[in-house]
Amino acid sequence: MDAAAPGSILVYDQIAKNKRETWLLFAGFILILGGLVGAFVYAFQAPPFVFIVAMTSLALYALFAYFAADRVVLTVSGAHEVTKEEEWEYVRRVENLCIGAGLPMPRTWVLEDTAPNAFATGRDPKHAHVVVTRGLLQKLTPAELEAVLAHEISHIANYDIRVMTIAAVLVGVVALAADVALRWTARGAGRRRSYRERNAGLAQPLLLALAIVAAILAPLVAQVLKFAISRRREFLADASGALLCRNPYALADALEKIAADPEPLEAANKATAHLYIANPLKGHESFLNNLFSTHPPIEERVRILRSL
């Protein structure tokens, strides 16, 4: 096999790299959640069963949210389901790409908004949904539309939809745990006489202070991890989508066209923005863009696609 040209990127290398980095970041969620609960249990010298009960309760909450997440996203977006008879070109291309990828046919939806964008959601390929805006169907060429759909189907094939659903749920679980911990402290758990008598030295108040700081910072760190995972997922889906449609230039052109469109997507919000192929919140860039952005820079994605 001939060596790759200088400056080129091998698709399989890009896929492997992004998978490794995503799961490393994902492991950070578990450490944050377990560390937060453990910090308060240790600071208050609670018995071990409290830690077990707390983690079990949070796990049950996460499980419920996981199975309901796709329905919530579809309801919030305001999309409506379409059939091949209603949207022949769109649904036919999804069907053809799924046949090529060896995937079951996802349910297809259209969001009636003129801003071009798309996303996939669900928990696995058998329970997947592809959503495109009316603007995407109207403003892209057939090759660009197919490339965008290949990107979204790659999210399904790579189980990105599951990873991002779990990541979003875990952010909520961490925020819930932090809120409960802070409310418990605010109501006097750390000021009760029994606590003071049992922990008369300086060590326990210090541990309590550190636990409170952890509860304040944990949701922020969890959100940053979710954004980092989202950026990794987009790079992976770009590479996989280019492999599926065999046309990385069409995907690069589509991304440039979507990014250049000035219209904001009215149905999008900060909770669902990370799902879309490109950031739908126009004009809401963060000052710490590289840290808090839900998507990698379009310029970087286009550069990689054109070098594949």
PyMOL commands that set and color helices and strands:
alter all, ss='L'
color gray80, all
select helices_A, chain A and resi 11-43+48-77+88-101+125-127+134-139+142-157+160-186+193-198+203-245+248-260+273-275+289-292+298-307
alter helices_A, ss='H'
color red, helices_A
select strands_A, chain A and resi 80-81+107-111+118-122+128-133
alter strands_A, ss='S'
color yellow, strands_A
deselect
rebuild
show_as cartoon
